[in-house]
């Protein structure tokens, strides 16, 4: 595995001054001793010197390159990895280096909507957003063919694997679900993506589910199932509260001695209170003008 090593070269401004100086010297020699030579041809040595200065100047210019903030240049010498320049500004390195630009800025990738089966076998649609950046430029360049495409493919693969590990919705509090435990699922997805991107020198900073829904062919049925579950849960809570209120009413009547009820009258009172408290519609009062037993 090729590991990154930093090689920033030398500052570029002194080399720019040297390039300008050599260019001026070559121009002065050409004008003074070649073009302005009077009474004869210029000597071959002067012509060779001018061409040598021009060649050196061109080589020095080839060694100049710019590095922007949060950007790197991977340097290669005849195919061999020479180092990575990360210091921003105008730099100069060996003119025979080839320089490949790689952005080390933070980037976002949003996967397409994938159709997968959750842990219960229900078809769902899911998509995710991954925040990533290159942290190892040598691995990103030489270990994978195209690191951006590698991030895309491995993110979708990790998302499929994470989606099949959890049910869409859980009917028990102890079960982790895609819809009910987004933080846990996001942490699992981030670790899953990072494990796949280590080979490419890429860091997955964050991974979040951006879209989650049942597949269209079962969406209506699952909606009815969710509504039925919500109704059952609400009814259970209403019945639990109503039983508590009835128990409290009987205890207070007995404690304060307001009225004495036998078991049959208690059963009738409990039945009437449960009907009133658990009914969907408001109860209509009936005025009893007789005794308590009529």
C-alpha positions in Angstrom: 0.0 0.0 0.0 1.4 3.4 -1.0 1.3 5.9 1.9 1.2 9.6 1.5 4.4 11.6 2.1 4.4 15.4 1.9 6.8 17.1 -0.6 5.9 20.8 -1.1 9.0 21.7 -3.2 10.4 25.2 -2.8 8.6 28.6 -2.8 7.8 29.7 -6.3 8.4 33.5 -6.2 12.3 33.2 -6.0 12.1 30.8 -9.0 9.9 33.3 -10.9 12.6 36.0 -10.3 15.3 33.6 -11.5 13.2 32.8 -14.6 12.8 36.5 -15.4 16.5 37.1 -14.8 17.6 34.3 -17.2 15.1 35.5 -19.8 16.5 39.1 -19.6 20.1 37.8 -19.8 19.3 35.7 -22.9 17.5 38.6 -24.6 20.5 40.9 -23.8 23.0 38.4 -25.1 21.0 37.9 -28.3 20.5 41.6 -28.9 24.1 42.6 -28.1 26.3 39.9 -29.5 24.1 38.3 -32.1 21.7 40.9 -33.7 24.0 43.9 -32.9 27.2 42.3 -34.0 29.0 44.6 -36.4 31.5 43.6 -38.9 31.1 39.8 -38.8 29.0 36.8 -37.8 28.4 36.0 -34.1 30.6 33.3 -32.6 29.0 29.8 -32.2 29.7 29.8 -28.5 27.4 32.8 -28.0 24.6 31.2 -30.0 24.9 28.1 -27.9 24.9 30.1 -24.7 21.7 31.9 -25.7 19.9 28.6 -26.6 21.1 27.0 -23.3 19.8 29.9 -21.3 16.4 29.7 -23.1 16.3 25.9 -22.5 17.0 26.4 -18.8 14.4 29.1 -18.6 11.8 26.8 -20.1 12.6 24.0 -17.7 12.4 26.3 -14.7 9.0 27.5 -15.9 7.7 24.0 -16.2 8.5 23.4 -12.5 6.1 26.2 -11.4 2.6 25.2 -10.2 -0.1 26.6 -8.0 -1.7 24.9 -5.0 -5.0 26.3 -3.8 -6.3 26.1 -0.2 -7.7 22.6 0.6 -6.1 21.2 -2.5 -3.2 18.9 -3.1 -0.9 18.0 -6.0 0.3 14.4 -6.3 3.8 14.4 -7.8 5.2 11.6 -9.9 8.6 11.1 -11.5 8.4 8.8 -14.5 5.6 6.9 -13.0 7.0 6.6 -9.5 5.2 8.4 -6.6 7.4 11.3 -5.4 5.2 13.0 -2.8 2.2 15.3 -2.3 2.3 19.1 -2.3 -0.2 20.6 0.1 1.2 24.0 1.0 -1.0 26.7 -0.6 0.6 29.2 -3.0 3.0 29.3 -5.9 5.4 26.4 -5.6 8.3 25.0 -7.6 9.4 21.4 -7.9 11.3 19.1 -10.3 10.3 20.1 -13.9 10.0 16.5 -14.8 7.4 15.8 -12.2 3.8 15.2 -13.4 1.3 16.9 -11.1 -2.2 15.6 -10.5 -4.7 17.8 -8.8 -6.8 16.4 -6.0 -9.4 18.3 -3.9 -9.3 17.6 -0.2 -12.3 19.8 0.5 -15.4 18.4 2.2 -17.9 17.1 -0.3 -21.5 15.7 -0.2 -22.8 12.7 -2.0 -26.5 11.8 -2.2 -27.3 8.3 -3.3 -30.3 7.5 -5.6 -33.4 6.0 -4.1 -32.7 2.3 -3.7 -35.4 -0.3 -3.5 -34.4 -3.0 -0.9 -36.1 -5.3 1.6 -35.9 -4.5 5.3 -35.2 -7.0 8.0 -38.9 -8.2 7.9 -38.8 -8.6 4.1 -40.9 -5.6 3.3 -39.8 -3.7 0.2 -38.8 -0.1 1.0 -37.2 2.9 -0.8 -34.2 4.4 0.9 -31.6 7.0 0.1 -28.7 8.6 2.1 -26.4 11.6 2.1 -22.7 11.1 2.9 -20.3 13.9 3.8 -16.8 12.9 2.8 -13.3 14.1 2.0 -10.0 12.7 0.8 -7.5 12.4 3.7 -4.8 10.1 2.0 -4.0 11.5 -1.5 -1.6 8.6 -2.4 -4.2 5.9 -1.7 -7.0 7.9 -3.5 -4.7 8.1 -6.5 -3.0 4.8 -6.7 -5.1 2.2 -4.7 -8.4 2.7 -6.6 -9.1 3.6 -10.3 -11.6 6.4 -9.7 -12.1 7.4 -6.0 -15.2 9.5 -6.7 -16.9 6.5 -8.4 -15.6 4.3 -5.7 -17.3 6.4 -3.0 -20.6 6.3 -4.9 -20.7 2.6 -5.4 -19.5 1.6 -1.9 -22.0 4.1 -0.3 -24.9 2.5 -2.1 -23.6 -1.0 -1.2 -23.3 0.0 2.5 -26.8 1.6 2.4 -28.3 -1.6 1.1 -26.6 -3.7 3.8 -27.7 -1.3 6.6 -31.3 -1.3 5.3 -31.5 -5.0 5.4 -30.3 -5.1 9.1 -33.3 -3.3 10.6 -37.1 -3.4 10.1 -38.8 -0.3 8.7 -40.9 0.1 11.8 -40.8 -1.7 15.2 -43.8 -2.7 17.3 -41.7 -3.1 20.4 -39.6 -0.4 22.2 -36.5 -2.6 22.5 -36.3 -3.2 18.7 -34.2 -0.8 16.6 -36.0 0.4 13.5 -35.1 2.5 10.5 -37.9 5.0 11.2 -37.8 5.1 15.0 -34.0 5.1 15.7 -32.5 7.4 13.1 -29.5 8.2 15.2 -28.5 4.6 15.7 -29.1 3.7 12.1 -27.0 6.8 11.0 -24.1 5.8 13.2 -24.3 2.2 11.8 -24.4 3.5 8.3 -21.4 5.9 8.9 -19.3 3.0 10.2 -20.3 0.7 7.4 -19.4 3.3 4.8 -16.1 4.2 6.5 -15.1 0.6 6.6 -15.5 0.3 2.8 -13.7 3.7 2.0 -10.6 3.1 4.0 -8.9 1.5 1.0 -9.4 4.7 -1.0 -8.0 7.1 1.6 -11.4 8.7 2.1 -13.0 9.7 5.4 -16.8 9.4 5.8 -17.5 12.3 8.1 -21.2 11.8 8.3 -23.9 9.6 6.9 -27.6 10.3 7.2 -30.8 8.8 5.7 -32.4 11.4 3.4 -35.4 9.4 2.1 -37.3 6.5 3.7 -40.6 5.1 2.6 -42.4 1.9 1.8 -42.4 0.7 -1.8 -45.5 2.0 -3.7 -46.9 -1.5 -4.2 -47.3 -2.0 -0.4 -47.6 1.6 0.8 -51.4 1.6 1.1 -51.5 -1.7 3.0 -48.7 -0.6 5.4 -50.5 2.7 6.0 -53.6 0.8 7.1 -51.4 -1.4 9.3 -49.8 1.7 10.9 -53.3 3.3 11.4 -54.6 0.1 13.0 -51.6 -0.1 15.3 -52.0 3.5 16.3 -55.7 2.9 17.0 -54.9 -0.1 19.2 -52.3 1.8 21.1 -54.6 4.7 21.7 -57.5 2.4 22.8 -55.1 0.7 25.2 -54.1 4.0 26.7 -57.7 5.1 27.0 -58.8 1.9 28.7 -55.9 2.0 31.1 -56.8 5.6 32.1 -60.5 4.9 32.3 -59.9 1.9 34.7 -57.7 4.1 36.9 -60.4 6.8 37.0 -63.1 4.3 37.9 -60.9 2.8 40.6 -60.3 6.3 42.0 -64.0 7.2 42.0 -65.0 4.0 43.9 -62.2 4.6 46.5 -63.2 8.2 47.1 -66.9 7.3 47.4 -66.1 4.6 49.9 -63.5 6.7 51.8 -65.8 9.7 52.2 -68.9 7.6 52.9 -71.0 9.5 50.4 -72.9 6.4 49.3 -72.8 2.7 50.1 -72.9 0.4 47.1 -73.2 -3.3 46.9 -71.3 -5.4 44.4 -74.1 -5.4 41.9 -74.4 -1.5 42.0 -70.6 -1.2 41.8 -70.6 -3.4 38.7 -73.3 -1.2 37.1 -71.5 2.0 38.0 -68.2 0.6 36.6 -70.0 -0.4 33.4 -71.6 3.1 33.0 -68.3 4.9 33.7 -66.3 2.8 31.2 -68.9 3.4 28.5 -68.7 7.2 29.2 -64.9 7.3 29.3 -64.1 4.9 26.5 -66.9 5.9 24.1 -65.9 7.8 20.9 -68.9 10.2 21.2 -70.1 12.2 24.1 -72.5 10.5 26.5 -76.1 11.9 26.7 -77.2 12.4 30.3 -80.3 10.7 31.7 -81.9 12.2 34.7 -83.1 9.6 37.3 -86.2 11.0 39.1 -86.7 7.9 41.2 -84.5 6.2 43.8 -81.1 4.8 43.3 -82.6 1.3 42.9 -85.0 2.3 40.0 
